[in-house]
């Protein structure tokens, strides 16, 4: 099943780039009660990288509503007190995307469905895995005040 998911993912990304579809997505910085950040590893795409959970914004759906919907869909964690933290342009693989970033808290433990996610775990900010995606590291460093907020994902 995993090879089929990866193939479908890659085909969809290439088609979106060729057609020039604009997409809107959300990413979530969800913290537990100890201040640890929730990161996920997907089964498809760059499955070696830890990233912020998130997903697409539906038609006529507010980005905050998408963030509140996507976090439990991906991880089983309910997002509490979401705060908009930025809007970023993303141009990966020739696409033109807009990514809305939200921060919030959760009291839940992540669950992995085995279809979309390989892993989901909380990490202390000082103990992040080495394989965090560059975009996720930019958002963390911006949140910590270690770098200026960029306009690109």
Secondary structure, DSSP 8 states (H G I E B T S, - for coil): -HHHHHHHHHHHHHHHHHHT-EEEEEEEEEE-TTS-EEEEEESSSSTTSBB-EEEE--TT--HHHHHHHHHHHHHS---EEEEEEEEEEE-GGG-EEEEEEEEEE--S-----SSSEEEEEEE-GGG--TTB-HHHHHHHHHHTTSS---SB-
